Amino acid sequence: MKTHNWKSNYFSTLETEIDKIKEEGHYRVFNNIERKAGQYPKATRHHEGNTEEIDVWCSNDYLGMSQNKHVISAMQSAAEKLGAGSGGTRNISGTTNFHIQLEKEIAALHQKERALAFNSGYSANESALKSIISAFDNCLVLSDELNHASLIEGIRGSKKEKAIFRHNDVKHLKDILQGVEFSRPKIIVLESVYSMEADFAPLEDVIEVAQDNGALIYLDEVHAVGLYGPNAAGVAEQKGVAEHIDIINGTLAKAFGLAGGYIASSNTIIDFVRSFSKGFIFTTSMCPAVAAGSLESIQQVKQNTEVRDSFFENVTFVKSQLRSAGIPFLDSGSHIIPVLIGDSKLCKQISDYLLDEHQVYVQPINYPTVPKGTERIRITPTPCHSEEATEKFVEALKDAWLKFMPLLSKFENDFAGKVKSI
Ligand SMILES: Cc1ncc(COP(=O)(O)O)c(C=O)c1O
């Protein structure tokens, strides 16, 4: 047996990588916060042995559905009836009536023949894309340059040829497709709302390109389901084009307030994915209580249009308050409000300052979530944020803005160019 500490070589390789991201300022620090059920956006922050009450302004629980009393009671009653875990994969004793009802509800929401639930939106994207793309010989994947990591990993896992088109640039997409035979299999992969830029994909134009070139469309509606469209099915529903989207991906973890993800599509595609996708087959199915809560949440959101109305009213109110306070932000008409900072260390400093001095929480969004030089804080209003909470938040942001403005201007020219290009 070797006596010297040979494992230290492994650790030092990893530590070098960690030190690098610390040096660059995008080492991730997780804030320890407990949201208070029924009092959202209030939460308790645990910090250096103390606790304090804060307001959360960066959660993806867009409608506050995680605290909805009907959802909580559906989860409680499912757990009491069926137990906590599902006890198996979907194939080996892990399918319950809640899973089946949930998939029916999702299929109906998107007006597709069938749906399939996964443990997260990430695994839905990664494993569904990998299996679908792999099925087609010589498949060409066309992917928006700002697609989410789960889409990128799914495409990469298929090992097929990938062409990246500039963000939301349909002309570039067309250029790439010029000269590619109509009969060659192709899949266009994109998101309907890009959560870091807060902009919408030009869906109608993408559909036209897909039809002219014989391409399938895989659309990630993770940041749109529960919010947009008459039944809250997303942007494709809002624009009346859902029937032209071949595979819709969504999450149960954002506007629906729980955890889990899904795809909705035709019978054939869903049957294929459930039969071949390893990330669906070889994992324990979602807890029955999560399936029951998600089912309840979708039904509540569909019926309860006032929650969505008040959500959009609050988004408009926050934007107007920010404008009056002179705080610039990216506004492409969606519900997400990114404030560009352009430097990772400064982004973290501003976020810490807001939390420590004003008890308001917005997480710094740094590389690799966004390209270097376009670091930002990302504000997500909900129907639960009162006018008073908004005024307090905007005052805090204004204070931080004035304090850090001299440092910010250093990056202004730099990021103005970068933002245009993202
Ligand atoms: C665009 C996009 N797709 C997929 C996901 C993954 O969804 P989930 O959180 O359900 O895993 C995210 C997560 O934040 C996302 O932003």
PDBQT file of the ligand as one rigid body, heavy atoms in Angstrom, charges set to zero:
ROOT
HETATM    1  C1  LIG A 501     -35.287  28.018 -19.094  1.00  0.00    +0.000 C 
HETATM    2  C2  LIG A 501     -35.250  26.968 -18.038  1.00  0.00    +0.000 A 
HETATM    3  N1  LIG A 501     -35.501  25.700 -18.391  1.00  0.00    +0.000 NA
HETATM    4  C3  LIG A 501     -35.485  24.703 -17.468  1.00  0.00    +0.000 A 
HETATM    5  C4  LIG A 501     -35.219  24.962 -16.150  1.00  0.00    +0.000 A 
HETATM    6  C5  LIG A 501     -35.224  23.840 -15.158  1.00  0.00    +0.000 C 
HETATM    7  O1  LIG A 501     -36.436  23.808 -14.468  1.00  0.00    +0.000 OA
HETATM    8  P1  LIG A 501     -36.530  23.152 -13.012  1.00  0.00    +0.000 P 
HETATM    9  O2  LIG A 501     -36.187  24.203 -12.039  1.00  0.00    +0.000 OA
HETATM   10  O3  LIG A 501     -37.926  22.635 -12.917  1.00  0.00    +0.000 OA
HETATM   11  O4  LIG A 501     -35.531  22.013 -12.998  1.00  0.00    +0.000 OA
HETATM   12  C6  LIG A 501     -34.953  26.266 -15.736  1.00  0.00    +0.000 A 
HETATM   13  C7  LIG A 501     -34.668  26.493 -14.290  1.00  0.00    +0.000 C 
HETATM   14  O5  LIG A 501     -34.488  27.409 -13.694  1.00  0.00    +0.000 OA
HETATM   15  C8  LIG A 501     -34.966  27.301 -16.704  1.00  0.00    +0.000 A 
HETATM   16  O6  LIG A 501     -34.707  28.566 -16.361  1.00  0.00    +0.000 OA
ENDROOT
TORSDOF 0
